[in-house]
């Protein structure tokens, strides 16, 4: 039976283990959203992951949600990411880039005053965004017109081309956590009519168009997709998350993707249910999961064939040598949430590795 330490083939990639690094926004890019030297050190430290999925990265200029997050739309950003992929490859690692559009989670103070865009004019409520002027409430987004959507698809395609130029091994399309593609998917945020609203097949249309564009650049065997059917982060909800993940998983089979990455739960525990079983039943390729797994539970779900790999977020953040720690049953470093999004090396590149 496979276990956490078994090799895995997913799409065109062969990995030495099934412990993937989940995408983690860390806000260490510069003011122009160019990846920095410290990011290369951070990712290279974690190259023993079966796969590193790099943090959410702006596919299209002017859609910042986190202030100092990286982009992949400029030549300088491509050059910055190339230093990172070179550093990871020099350590024997594999790295995908998660390409992303913030949708209604963007803010005018981060985007030269531009109003954010969304499938419907419904704002995020009950939360605030970090801006140069401090924490601010999210604002009302404008509803995208159907004739604007081809431009967004084209932006994702260009991002995929730039990721290839930057030396990545593939890309993950971010369809999760209340950002633009997820906003179209879930009926709590998508109230539009027409070809991109209503039934799940229509709400998934933009995601599928983005996937098709990205696969045309990379080949589908180097493209993954992330979904979060239950996660209520960014004011998200869906009336039937099990039906949503079942239907979308079936639709994704046509592309023969490298993997489907499903977040199993809800950050805030507002929505509960089992979305992994229907994902496994309906998706015919490699299934990755994450959210709150320790070594023992991850080992169990892989051995039972419920998933093929597990992506670890905070454990990898605090433990650059997480696979080795799991293999030895060694204790884990304690993460420091106060430094998750702060600039500099503290809480970023200074977590210690095991000593011999």
N, C-alpha and C positions, 0 to 999 in steps of 0.2 A: 504494500500500500504506500502511496506517496505520503511524505510528511513535509514539514516546513523546510527541511534542508535538502529535499529532492530537487534535481534539475527540472526545468519546465521549458517546453517549447510553446510559444504563443505567437501566432502569425509568423513573421520572419525572424523573430528573436528567440535565441536560446539563452536562458538564464540559469545560473548555478543554484539558485534557491527560490523559494516561494514567499519570501519576506520582502515585499515591495515598500518603497517609501512613498507615502501619500503626498499629494500636493499641499504645501503649507505656505500660506502668505506670510512673509516675514518683513516686508517693507524696508529692505536694505538697498534698493536701487537708488540712483541719484535723482535730482529734481527734474531731469529730462527723461526719467524712466529708463535710464541706461544701466544694465547690470554692472556691478562693481567687483573689484578684485576680491573683496572679502566673501562675496557670494561664490566665487570659484573655490576658495578654500573650504567653505561650508559644504558644498556639494561633493567635492573630492573626498572629504572626510567620511562621507556616507556612501562611497562607491561600492561597498560590499553588499548593498541591497541587490536583490534579484533584478529590480528595476527601480530607478529613481523617476518619479513623476514630478517634474519641476513645477513650481508655484504658478498660480493663475497669472497669465501674462496677456496684456492688452493686445488684441488682434488689430484694432483700429484706433488711430489717434483720436484723442478727445473723449475717451470713455473711461476715465479714472474713477475708481471707487475707494482706493486706499491711500491716496496721496503719493507714497513712495514705492509703489509696486512697479515691476518691470514691464516693458513693452517689447514688441517684435515687429514694429512697423518702420523703423528707421535704420539707416546704415550703421550708425553708432551702436544701436541696440544689438544688431546682428553681430557686430564685432565683439561686443561685450559678452554675449552668449557664447561666441566661439571660444573664448578663453575658458569658459566654464565647461563646455563639452570636451574640450581638449584635456582639461584637468581631470575630469571624470574618466575619460577613456584611458588616460595615462595610468590610472589606478585600476584599470580592468573593468570599469563599470559600464552600465547602459543607462541612457537617460532620454526620456520623452519630455516634450514641452506641452503643458496644458494651455491651450489657446482659448480666449475668453472675451466676452463682451459683458460689461457690468449692467447694462440695461437700466432699470429704474433705481439701482443701487448707486449710480453715479450721482455727483452733486455739482451744481454750478460753480462753487468755489474751487473745485478741483479741475474744472474744464472751461476756463475762460468765460464763465457766465452762461454756458450752454445748458438749456433745460435737458434733463435726462429723457430717454425714450423707452417705451415699453409697448407690449401688445395692447394694453388698455390703460386709460388714465386713472390708475389706482396707485396711491403711494405706499411705501413702506411706513408702518406706524410702530410706535412704542420703542423705537431705537434711535440712535444718533450715529453720525459719521464723523470721523476725525478729519479736520480740515486745517489749513494754515491759520484760521481764526478760532481754533478750538472746536469742541464738539458742537455739531449742528444737527437739527432734525432733517430727515429726508424731505425732499420736495415733491410736489405733484409732477409726475412724468407726462409727456405728451404721447398720444397714441400714434404709433407708426402707421403710415399709409402702406398699402400693399405694394405700391410701386417703389417704395424705398427699400424693400427687403432684398431685391437682387444686389443692391450695393453692399449690404451687410454680408451676403454670401460671398461676394467678390473680395471683401475685406478679409474674411477668413481664409479664402484661397491664397491671397497674397501673404498672409501670416504663415500659412503652411509652407509656401515657397521660401520665405525668409528663415523659417525654422530649419529647413533643409540646408540652406546656405550656412547656417550657424553650426551645423555639424551634429544636430540631434539624431537619435536613432529612430524617432517616430514622434507622433503627436497624440495628445489626448484632447478630444473636443469636450469642453466643459458644458454639460447640460444639466448642472446641479445647482443647489444652494441658493436659489432665488435670483439668479442672474438671467440675462436676456433669454437664452434658449430654454431654460427651465421655466421662465415666466410664460413663454408660449405654451409649454407642455401642460401646465397645471391650471385647472379651471378656476382656481381661486384668484389667479392673476390675469387670466385670459378670458375676457368677456366679449371678444369681438365676434362678428359674423363673417361670412365670406370664406375664402379658401384656407385661411389660417386660423379659424375659430370654430367652435362647436364641438363636433366629435373628436375623439382622440387622434384619429388619422389626420385630421386637419390641423390640430394643435401641434402635431409632430412634424408637420410639413417643413417648417423652417429648419429644424434640426436635421432632417433628412437631406435637405438641399445643401446645408453646410457640410455634412458628411460626404456627400457625393463630390463636392468641390474639393475637399481636402484629400479624399481618396484618389482623385484625378492627379494630384501632385505626388502623393507618396506611394500609392498602391495601398489597398485596404489592409494588407497584412502588416502595416506599420502605423495603423490608426486605431486608437481606442476611444471609448465614449464613457463619460461618467454621468450617472443619474442619482437623484436623491428623492425617491417618491414620497418619503415620509417626513423629510426634514422641514420644520416650520421656520427655520432661519430666514430672515428677510421677509417676514410676514407671509410665508407661503403655506398653502394648504391645497389639497385636492379632495374632491368628493369621493373618489374611489381609487386610492393609490395602488391597490392590487391589480385592478383592471388596467390602470395606466401602465404599470411596469410590464404586465403580461403582454399587452398590445404592442408597446414600443419594442420590447425584446423580440417579438415575432417579426416586426418590421425591420429590425436591424439585421436579421439573418440574411437578407438579400445582399448585404455588403461583404460578408466574410471578413469581419473585422479581426484585429489582433486580440481584442478583448472587450468585454463589457464590465465596467467598474460600478458597482451598486453600493451606495451607502445604506446600511441596514436599518438605521434608526433615525431618531429626531434629537437634535442637540438639546431641545427644551422639553422633551417627553410629552408633548401635547398630542402627537399622533402616534399611535401604536399599531403594530401589526407585523406580519411576516411578509416581506417583499422578496426575500432571497429564494424561497421555495418556488414561487411563480417565475422568478427570473431564470432559475436553473431549468425549470420545466419547459420554458419557451425559447430560451436562447441556446443556440446549438454550438457556440464557441466557448472560448476560455472565459470563465467568470471570476472576477476579483471582487472582494468585499472589504469594507473597513468600518470603523467606528467602535472603539472601546475594547478591542481584542487584546488579551494577553497571550503569552506563548501557549499555554495549555489549551485554551479554547480554540485558538487558531489551528493548532495541531489537530484537534478533534474534527473540526469542520472540513479540513483538507482530507484527513484519513477516511472520513465518511463519504467523501465525494460530493459534499454539498457545495463546495467552491473549489477553485483550482489554486488560488493564491490569496493572501491577505495583505492589504496595505496598512501600514502602521504610520500614524501621524505623530502625536506627541512623543511616543516612545522613541522614534527615530530622531526627533528634534533634540532630545536630551541625551541620546546614546548613539554617537556616530558609528559605533561598532555593534549595533544591535544584533545582527545575526550571530556574531561570536558570543555575545552575552547569553543569547537564548541557547546556543549549542552547549555552553558550559554550565548553564543554570546559574549564572552569575547575577548578583544584584544589579538593579538598574539605577542610574542617576536620577535624582529628583528634578523635574522640570521647574523652571521659574517663570510663571505666567507674566510677571511684570515686565519681562524682557522679550516677550514674543514679538512685539512690533516696534521695539525701540531701536535706534541706530547703533551701529558699532558692534564690537566683538562680544561684549558681555551677554551671556545667555544665547550666544549664536555659535561662535567657533571655539568657546573655551570649555565646553563640556568634556571631561576627560575620557579617554579610552582606557580599556583594561591594561594593567601592567602585567608583564610576563610573570 
